[in-house]
Amino acid sequence: MLKGKHIVIGITGGIAAYKIPYLIRLLVREGAVVRVIMTPAAKDFVTPLTLATLSQNDVIFHPFNHETGAWNSHVELGQWADLMLFAPTTANTLGKMANGIADNFLVTAYLSAKCPVMIAPSMDLDMYQHPTTRKNLDILKGYGHIIIDAQVGELASGLTGPGRMEEPENILEQITSFFFQHEELKGKRILVTAGPTYEKIDPVRFVGNHSSGQMGFCIAEEAAGRGGDVVLISGPVNLHTNHPSIRRINVTTASEMHQACIDHFSSSDILIMAAAVADYTIESPASGKLKKKAEEFTLTLSPTADILKELGEKKRADQYLVGFALETDDGLESAKKKLKNKSLDLIVMNSLKDDGAGFGGATNKVIMISSNGNTVTGELKPKREVASDIVDAILISLNSNQSS
């Protein structure tokens, strides 16, 4: 099941580190290639020699190995890994990961990771239940990381309660399930649009909107993480892609977004149109910077191409089209009309009236309506989790269509 999978295990300074040699042996038996990074404190709990012997790879502590003269690149490791597992993860390292404090090689490798991340916390019960720890775990969940919850049991302090790291056999099971689950879109080509478009007024000014692109980027990462081959067409946003299976195409205007969608439409199996494309563009943008004048200033706007409607009209029977609707009034009815009028298979609606939903924030709250009338109402969640829900809904719908 794990043959050829590249797994980086990050070990921090907790007593549960004694369990990791057994976990490494289990992973290697399943065919995984394992590299180990240790924090300096971790060496107090388990020996590097044991870990190197079982993993069949040198253990890494620092960027430079003074004994061999070798240079260890945190960037290279982040790109090499198919999965990065932190086990055990202390409260100290959780705080560093959540806040980007890269004062050791392990955290620098984490910040360079372009793969899914799993975290198995391990600490005493009071530390595990402390508001700071819970907040850091919530932050890391919001980044889309998978938390392997600590279990209730006997702790090193002699107390009994939550904080005990999950057992190696169960961690192996979660890793195996993760890779199996995330092959659902293997062989599928997915087109995702994200972010705003900017319509030029003059060389320094534009008409745009507040879309940050986060929702579309989360969907692209989720689809790629499940084995899909993703083309992400993005308007101007300050975001980066992590997964190597995402091909990013940057555009600025609605016209450029339209052309990129047409170029990749026929080769796509699933199309997820999350971008906030401008409905109007400036009819005659100025070639030079416009000067401020005392009198009123009028812009003449002309409608842009309706990308979603055009794709809906061209959609083949074997293609699946998802649209988005950001509403303020009569949201549900407006979304249903858009679903029908634009020949969509699924529409994802959110409302600016819901606190924490919509543009700019890290969370969203959506209602998903499929063409067969099935409606799913979601809770307010981090956008990474909403992206997972959306991909789940697409897969359920596709599987239902195949079986009917």
Buried (B, 14 or more C-beta within 10 A) or exposed (E): EBEEBBBBBBBBBBBBBEBBBBBBBBBBEBEBBBBBBBBEBBBEBBEBEBBBBBBEBBBBBEEEEEEEEEEBBBEEBBBBBBBBBBBBBBBBBBBBBBEEEBEBBBBBBBBBBBBBBBBBBBBBBEBBEBEEBEEBBEBBBBEBBBBBEBBEBEBEBEEEBBBBBBBBEEBBEBBBEBBEEBEBBEEBBBBBBBBBBBBBBBEEEBBBBEBBBBBBBBBBBBBBBBBBBBBBBBBBBEBEBBBEBBBBBEBBBBBBBBBBBBEBBEEBBBBBBBBBBBEBBBEEBBEEEEEEEEEEEEEEEEEBBBBBBBBBEEBEEEBBBBBBBBBEEEBBEBBBEBBEEBBBBBBBBBBEEBEEBBBEBBBBBBBBBBBEEEEBEBEBBBBBBBBBBBBBBBBEBBEEBEEE
